[in-house]
């Protein structure tokens, strides 16, 4: 079998259906399998996805009645995917869309050129024009990681001040300190995808400079990086990794830092990884988090603070006592 696509579903059946439909348009998809794993939604959305694609032979939907977090959910469906002995397992969030119909063709060509264990594509947010992968072009320092770990905490502090501020001018000044993502959070939660893309087109035309990559961004996103820390919303696992490893993400965290732990594991064991802009996916970022927190920015920031800091403890422990050495 050429590839198994695994899609981790949580509550947002509209996003998952959009993701699977994008996969069904790919050239060569008839030689693949699509496995959707409902990670404990408990709201009937997994069943709705299953019913929507019930007539598609290469599609399967597996429903867990226990929410397990990102790592364990992906590990469960990764083990299912391995039973098909595919050449690739392509691990996706449900808010990913693959627009390039030649994606599988490009992937096979890339794999023939190189002997990588894990591959990461360019992950592009079509609403605000940002590129999200790789997380780091090379393995980061402890200081770099800590800066990112506590970024949501700083964002939450600004948001709390904003909520308590009644003066319009002061609110605007504080609002400018928020990341663009916090403003776009509302738009993404309320609008269907075609309207989101229309908004993105409008902003691109009105503020073109916001969408021009700086030289440092071009260096990070515009060229290939070996042994980069890949972004977890789309990770391509080759047979080389499957033959050696029973699980994908370990030690398991609920949310966040799975990619850093995977990078540490690969670096320790000598498993080569590649970030490449020759492959690209679209990431309509944060669908599962918005569903979990009912579109509430404050709850989402609190969720990020709590879970990112908990996951940091696990990663920091792995750095101190590397389990793969």
C-alpha positions as CSV (number, residue, x, y, z in Angstrom):
1,X,0.0,0.0,0.0
2,X,1.2,3.5,-0.9
3,X,0.1,5.4,2.2
4,X,-2.2,5.5,5.1
5,X,-3.6,8.9,6.1
6,X,-4.5,9.2,9.8
7,X,-6.8,12.0,10.8
8,X,-7.3,12.8,14.5
9,X,-10.9,14.0,14.9
10,X,-12.3,15.9,17.9
11,X,-15.8,17.3,17.7
12,X,-15.5,19.4,14.6
13,X,-17.1,17.1,12.0
14,X,-17.2,19.9,9.4
15,X,-13.4,20.3,9.6
16,X,-12.8,16.6,9.4
17,X,-15.1,16.2,6.4
18,X,-13.3,19.0,4.7
19,X,-10.0,17.3,5.4
20,X,-11.0,13.9,4.1
21,X,-12.6,15.4,1.0
22,X,-9.3,17.1,0.2
23,X,-7.6,13.7,0.5
24,X,-10.0,12.0,-1.8
25,X,-9.1,14.4,-4.6
26,X,-5.4,13.4,-4.6
27,X,-3.9,11.5,-7.5
28,X,-3.1,8.0,-6.4
29,X,-5.5,8.0,-3.4
30,X,-7.0,4.8,-4.6
31,X,-3.8,3.0,-3.5
32,X,-4.2,4.5,0.0
33,X,-6.3,4.2,3.1
34,X,-7.8,7.0,5.2
35,X,-8.3,6.3,8.9
36,X,-10.2,8.8,11.0
37,X,-9.9,8.4,14.8
38,X,-12.5,10.1,16.9
39,X,-10.5,11.0,20.0
40,X,-13.4,10.9,22.6
41,X,-15.7,13.6,21.1
42,X,-18.7,12.0,22.8
43,X,-21.0,14.3,20.8
44,X,-22.0,12.2,17.8
45,X,-19.7,14.0,15.4
46,X,-17.5,11.0,14.8
47,X,-20.6,9.0,13.9
48,X,-21.6,11.8,11.5
49,X,-18.2,11.7,9.8
50,X,-18.5,7.9,9.5
51,X,-22.0,8.2,7.9
52,X,-20.9,10.9,5.5
53,X,-18.2,8.7,4.0
54,X,-19.9,5.3,4.4
55,X,-19.8,4.6,0.7
56,X,-16.1,5.2,0.3
57,X,-14.2,1.8,0.4
58,X,-10.8,3.2,1.4
59,X,-12.2,5.1,4.4
60,X,-12.5,3.9,8.0
61,X,-13.7,5.7,11.1
62,X,-12.7,4.4,14.6
63,X,-14.4,5.9,17.6
64,X,-12.9,6.1,21.1
65,X,-15.2,6.8,23.9
66,X,-12.3,8.1,26.1
67,X,-10.6,11.5,25.3
68,X,-6.9,10.6,25.3
69,X,-5.0,13.7,24.2
70,X,-3.0,14.3,21.1
71,X,-0.1,11.9,21.7
72,X,-2.0,8.8,22.7
73,X,-4.8,9.4,20.2
74,X,-2.2,9.6,17.4
75,X,-0.3,6.6,18.8
76,X,-3.5,4.5,18.7
77,X,-4.3,5.2,15.1
78,X,-0.6,5.0,14.1
79,X,-0.6,1.3,15.3
80,X,-3.7,0.7,13.3
81,X,-2.1,2.2,10.2
82,X,1.0,0.0,10.6
83,X,-1.1,-3.1,10.1
84,X,-1.5,-2.1,6.4
85,X,2.3,-2.1,5.9
86,X,2.2,1.2,3.9
87,X,5.2,3.0,2.5
88,X,4.1,6.1,4.4
89,X,1.8,7.0,7.3
90,X,0.7,10.6,6.9
91,X,-0.4,11.9,10.3
92,X,-2.9,14.8,10.1
93,X,-4.9,17.1,12.4
94,X,-8.5,17.3,11.2
95,X,-8.1,21.0,10.3
96,X,-5.5,20.2,7.6
97,X,-6.4,20.3,3.9
98,X,-4.1,19.0,1.1
99,X,-4.7,21.2,-1.9
100,X,-1.9,19.9,-4.2
101,X,-3.4,17.0,-6.1
102,X,0.2,15.8,-6.9
103,X,1.1,15.6,-3.2
104,X,1.6,11.8,-3.2
105,X,3.6,11.9,-6.4
106,X,5.9,14.6,-5.0
107,X,6.3,12.6,-1.8
108,X,7.3,9.4,-3.6
109,X,9.9,11.4,-5.7
110,X,11.3,13.0,-2.5
111,X,11.5,9.6,-0.7
112,X,13.4,8.1,-3.6
113,X,16.0,10.9,-3.5
114,X,16.7,10.6,0.2
115,X,16.5,8.1,3.0
116,X,14.6,10.1,5.7
117,X,12.7,8.7,8.6
118,X,10.3,11.6,9.2
119,X,9.3,14.3,6.7
120,X,7.4,17.6,7.4
121,X,5.8,19.8,4.7
122,X,5.4,23.5,4.6
123,X,2.3,24.2,6.7
124,X,0.5,27.3,5.6
125,X,-2.3,29.2,7.3
126,X,-4.4,30.6,4.4
127,X,-6.2,33.1,6.5
128,X,-3.3,35.2,7.8
129,X,-0.6,34.1,5.3
130,X,1.7,32.6,7.9
131,X,3.9,29.5,7.6
132,X,3.8,27.3,10.7
133,X,6.4,24.6,10.0
134,X,9.1,23.8,10.9
135,X,8.7,24.8,14.5
136,X,12.5,25.2,14.6
137,X,15.0,24.9,11.7
138,X,17.4,23.2,14.1
139,X,17.1,21.8,17.6
140,X,16.5,24.8,19.9
141,X,18.2,25.8,23.1
142,X,16.4,25.5,26.4
143,X,16.1,29.3,26.5
144,X,14.3,29.3,23.1
145,X,11.8,26.7,24.2
146,X,11.1,28.4,27.5
147,X,10.4,31.7,25.6
148,X,7.7,29.8,23.6
149,X,6.4,27.9,26.6
150,X,5.5,31.1,28.5
151,X,4.3,33.1,25.4
152,X,0.6,32.1,26.1
153,X,1.0,33.3,29.7
154,X,2.0,36.8,28.5
155,X,-0.8,36.8,26.0
156,X,-3.3,35.9,28.7
157,X,-2.1,38.7,30.9
158,X,-2.7,41.2,28.1
159,X,-6.2,39.7,27.5
160,X,-7.1,40.0,31.1
161,X,-6.1,43.6,31.2
162,X,-8.1,44.2,28.0
163,X,-11.2,42.7,29.5
164,X,-11.0,45.0,32.5
165,X,-10.4,48.2,30.5
166,X,-13.3,50.4,29.6
167,X,-11.5,53.3,27.9
168,X,-11.6,52.8,24.1
169,X,-8.2,54.3,23.5
170,X,-6.6,52.1,26.1
171,X,-8.4,49.0,24.8
172,X,-7.0,49.7,21.3
173,X,-3.4,50.2,22.7
174,X,-3.7,46.9,24.5
175,X,-5.3,45.2,21.5
176,X,-2.3,46.0,19.4
177,X,-0.2,44.0,21.8
178,X,-2.2,40.8,21.2
179,X,-1.1,38.4,18.6
180,X,-3.0,38.5,15.3
181,X,-4.2,35.0,16.1
182,X,-6.3,36.2,19.0
183,X,-8.2,38.6,16.7
184,X,-8.6,36.0,13.9
185,X,-9.8,33.4,16.5
186,X,-13.3,34.9,16.3
187,X,-13.3,34.9,12.6
188,X,-12.2,31.3,12.3
189,X,-14.8,30.2,14.8
190,X,-17.7,31.9,13.1
191,X,-17.1,31.7,9.4
192,X,-17.2,28.9,6.9
193,X,-14.0,28.2,5.0
194,X,-15.0,29.9,1.7
195,X,-15.7,33.1,3.6
196,X,-12.5,32.8,5.6
197,X,-10.5,32.6,2.3
198,X,-12.4,35.7,1.0
199,X,-11.4,37.5,4.2
200,X,-7.8,36.4,3.7
201,X,-7.8,37.6,0.1
202,X,-9.2,41.0,1.2
203,X,-6.5,41.4,3.9
204,X,-3.8,40.4,1.4
205,X,-5.0,43.1,-1.0
206,X,-5.4,45.7,1.7
207,X,-2.2,45.0,3.6
208,X,0.2,43.2,1.2
209,X,3.3,43.9,3.3
210,X,1.9,41.7,6.0
211,X,2.2,38.7,3.6
212,X,5.7,39.3,2.4
213,X,8.2,37.0,4.0
214,X,11.3,38.6,5.6
215,X,14.7,37.2,4.7
216,X,14.9,35.3,8.0
217,X,11.4,33.8,7.3
218,X,12.4,32.8,3.7
219,X,15.4,31.1,5.2
220,X,13.2,29.2,7.7
221,X,10.3,28.3,5.5
222,X,11.5,28.7,1.9
223,X,14.2,26.0,1.9
224,X,14.8,22.5,3.1
225,X,16.2,21.8,6.6
226,X,17.6,18.5,7.7
227,X,17.0,17.5,11.3
228,X,14.5,20.3,11.9
229,X,11.8,20.2,14.6
230,X,8.7,19.5,12.5
231,X,5.2,20.9,13.1
232,X,2.9,18.2,14.4
233,X,-0.3,19.0,12.5
234,X,1.2,17.1,9.5
235,X,4.0,14.6,9.9
236,X,4.9,12.0,7.3
237,X,6.4,8.8,8.7
238,X,8.3,6.6,6.3
239,X,8.7,2.8,6.5
240,X,12.2,3.2,7.9
241,X,10.7,4.6,11.1
242,X,7.8,2.2,11.2
243,X,10.1,-0.8,11.0
244,X,12.0,0.4,14.1
245,X,9.4,2.1,16.3
246,X,6.2,0.8,17.8
247,X,4.8,4.3,18.7
248,X,5.2,7.7,17.2
249,X,5.0,10.1,20.2
250,X,6.7,9.2,23.5
251,X,6.7,9.9,26.3
252,X,3.1,10.8,25.9
253,X,1.9,14.3,26.7
254,X,-1.7,15.4,26.5
255,X,-1.0,18.4,24.4
256,X,2.1,20.3,23.2
257,X,5.8,19.5,22.9
258,X,5.2,16.1,21.1
259,X,7.3,17.4,18.2
260,X,10.2,18.4,20.4
261,X,10.2,14.9,22.0
262,X,10.0,13.3,18.6
263,X,13.0,15.5,17.5
264,X,15.0,14.6,20.6
265,X,14.3,10.9,19.9
266,X,15.3,11.1,16.3
267,X,18.4,13.1,17.0
268,X,19.5,10.6,19.7
269,X,18.8,7.5,17.6
270,X,20.2,9.0,14.4
271,X,16.9,9.0,12.5
272,X,17.2,11.7,9.8
273,X,14.3,14.1,9.4
274,X,13.5,16.7,6.7
275,X,11.4,19.8,6.4
276,X,10.7,20.6,2.8
277,X,8.6,23.3,1.0
278,X,8.3,21.0,-2.0
279,X,5.3,19.6,-0.1
280,X,2.6,22.0,1.3
281,X,-0.6,21.6,3.3
282,X,-3.2,24.2,4.5
283,X,-3.8,24.5,8.2
284,X,-7.0,26.1,9.4
285,X,-5.4,26.3,12.8
286,X,-7.1,25.6,16.1
287,X,-10.4,23.9,15.1
288,X,-10.2,21.3,17.9
289,X,-9.1,23.8,20.5
290,X,-12.0,26.2,19.6
291,X,-14.5,23.3,19.9
292,X,-13.0,22.3,23.3
293,X,-13.3,25.8,24.6
294,X,-16.5,26.9,22.8
295,X,-14.7,29.7,20.9
296,X,-13.7,31.5,24.1
297,X,-10.2,33.1,23.7
298,X,-9.6,33.4,27.4
299,X,-10.4,29.6,27.9
300,X,-8.2,28.8,25.0
301,X,-5.3,30.8,26.4
302,X,-5.8,29.2,29.8
303,X,-5.8,25.8,28.2
304,X,-2.6,26.6,26.3
305,X,-0.9,27.9,29.5
306,X,-1.8,24.9,31.6
307,X,-1.0,22.2,29.1
308,X,2.1,23.8,27.6
309,X,3.7,24.2,31.0
310,X,2.8,20.7,32.1
311,X,4.2,19.3,28.8
312,X,7.4,21.3,29.4
313,X,8.0,19.4,32.6
314,X,7.9,16.1,30.7
315,X,10.2,17.4,27.9
316,X,12.6,18.9,30.4
317,X,12.7,15.6,32.2
318,X,13.5,13.8,29.0
319,X,16.3,16.3,28.3
320,X,17.8,15.6,31.7
321,X,17.4,11.8,31.6
322,X,17.3,11.0,27.9
323,X,15.3,7.7,27.6
324,X,16.9,6.8,24.2
325,X,20.5,7.0,25.2
